[in-house]
Amino acid sequence: MIPSVLPTYSRAPLHFVKGEGSWLIEEDGRRFLDLGSGIAVNVLGHANPKLVAALTEQANKVWHLSNLYEIPEQKALADKLVENTFADTVFFTNSGTEACELAVKMARKYHYEAGADRTEILTFHGAFHGRSSAAIAAVNTEKMVKGFGPLLPGFKQLPFGDIEAVRAAMSDKTCAVMIEPVQGEGGINVATDEFLKTLRAFCDETGTLLIFDEVQCGVARTGRLFAHEWAGVTPDIMMVAKGIGGGFPLGAVLATEKAAAGMTAGTHGSTYGGNPLGCAVGLAVMETVTDPDFLAQVNRKASLFRQKLEGLVATHPGVFAEVRGQGLMLGLKCVAPNADVVKAGYEAEVITVPAADNVIRLLPPLTITEDEIAEAIARLDHAAIAVAAG
Ligand SMILES: *Cc1c(COP(=O)(O)O)cnc(C)c1O
């Protein structure tokens, strides 16, 4: 009999009933160190008092308002995002995949309004943009699309980091280039500054829009507010979700005035997108992560974590091959099957997240302490010993 919850996930038999900072507490009382953060979502840890206060305060005022009316919390969060990024304007969604939908629509509409027949969007191998029909067509791997056709046309996948392939693929039909500055699901692959700069230059030369998907790598995860800041280039359109709500479902599309020009009244909408609860929490997240002291701490902790992880890899060459990533978006490329390492982590009461390319992801709350980093290494060490022992 089919389970009452549609079985599209193979779930670990863990029942977390409470979260506190970097910790998740199992029904049976065990305390797990959370290096997953719900996949880069709980950026300020579980039950962060500032976020709890923002949510409950808003819950006592008003939960939902239609976008037919002004929503002050939405305006405040949009202002904050505009103030701190390349963007001139923001549309709020409830998830990353909805942000992908709008990014695709916006890019195509931009060229349509300019009278150009430019609809093809270039994406990259190893990418992940969500699970909507547009987002799976963008990636077009067998695993994602098999049985779900006909697919939305107009996407072409290229090798990640291959500038010559981008040059060769660009034509007068090219609408946009869409890329994660740091691939998450693909195995924590960091695009080089050079690659992102060259993409920006190609897009400028050809009038192509550059879309960054910062759903996973954004919101201070890499030690800058957004990952592309490391490369010193900005996109025309950016997708955000995961961390921005700190655990409340919230996403956004940020855009320049020029790129957003086609999105006039009636061209897009969302019932829940930009609701007062999500935006009140998002504003509290943004107030915290834009603080230079907060970002400096993320960077300090990231280098400490990375250094200790290098030691772990050196100690367990039969289990781990290398450390990759940027800031607190870290990956351990495994020699042993990554699923075994994640499972051994559960036994050692530490949570990691598998990714493609036999990688395990370490995406702790950005509020993780130095003591917790030391504890994480101790638990990963236990897990590695268990894996090595078979
Ligand atoms: C998770 C993710 C998405 C999809 O976000 P959802 O909120 O699950 O729809 C899109 N892009 C990237 C890079 C992601 O990591």
The ligand as an SDF file (V2000), in Angstrom:
LIG
                    3D

 15 15  0  0  0  0  0  0  0  0999 V2000
   17.3810   23.7000   -3.5110 C   0  0  0  0  0  0  0  0  0  0  0  0
   17.7420   24.3930   -4.7540 C   0  0  0  0  0  0  0  0  0  0  0  0
   16.7500   24.8330   -5.6670 C   0  0  0  0  0  0  0  0  0  0  0  0
   15.2910   24.4960   -5.4830 C   0  0  0  0  0  0  0  0  0  0  0  0
   14.7720   25.0690   -4.3250 O   0  0  0  0  0  0  0  0  0  0  0  0
   13.3940   24.5160   -3.7130 P   0  0  0  0  0  0  0  0  0  0  0  0
   13.1100   25.4710   -2.6000 O   0  0  0  0  0  0  0  0  0  0  0  0
   13.6600   23.1190   -3.2630 O   0  0  0  0  0  0  0  0  0  0  0  0
   12.3850   24.5710   -4.7800 O   0  0  0  0  0  0  0  0  0  0  0  0
   17.1500   25.5560   -6.7800 C   0  0  0  0  0  0  0  0  0  0  0  0
   18.4470   25.8350   -6.9890 N   0  0  0  0  0  0  0  0  0  0  0  0
   19.4240   25.4390   -6.1440 C   0  0  0  0  0  0  0  0  0  0  0  0
   20.8390   25.8160   -6.4250 C   0  0  0  0  0  0  0  0  0  0  0  0
   19.1060   24.7000   -5.0050 C   0  0  0  0  0  0  0  0  0  0  0  0
   20.0710   24.2810   -4.1920 O   0  0  0  0  0  0  0  0  0  0  0  0
  1  2  1  0
  2  3  1  0
  2 14  2  0
  3  4  1  0
  3 10  2  0
  4  5  1  0
  5  6  1  0
  6  7  2  0
  6  8  1  0
  6  9  1  0
 10 11  1  0
 11 12  2  0
 12 13  1  0
 12 14  1  0
 14 15  1  0
M  END
$$$$
